[in-house]
Amino acid sequence: MVFILGVNFPERNLVKKSLEAFFGIGPFTSSRLLSRFHIHPTCKIGELANKQVLDLTAALADMKIENDLRRQVLDDIKRLKETGTYRGRRHALGLPARGQRTRTQTKTAVKLNRIDRRL
């Protein structure tokens, strides 16, 4: 088991997929981190050297991920609601906020745009 930012990862997992497990890190960001520290895309967690693990942990600590990012998203939605913008009103009503059609298929947007969002 290897610890990255306090999270235990099995040694057989790919480094790329393990990085994508963090909220706020997608395929593009994980690829950039791998190339920055000269790690092959098919490398597994168990094959990393201690220095590489420490470098990845330091880089992730500088980024805004997990709870900090979730809090920022919720604060942004709250700010939109308080200022009374169109997007804020759509979030408050549970309707699609990004121009999707509402004639059909609004069930997904209603689930996603609940007032108390749980990310």
Number of C-alpha atoms within 10 A of each C-alpha: 11 15 13 19 15 8 11 11 18 13 14 12 14 18 23 24 17 18 22 16 14 15 15 16 20 14 11 11 14 20 18 12 18 19 12 12 14 10 17 13 14 11 15 18 22 15 13 15 10 10 10 15 17 15 16 18 15 13 14 17 12 8 12 14 16 14 12 12 15 17 13 13 14 16 12 13 19 16 13 18 17 11 11 13 12 12 18 19 17 19 23 19 14 19 23 20 16 10 8 12 10 11 6 7 11 14 12 11 18 16 12 16 19 14 15 9 12 9 12
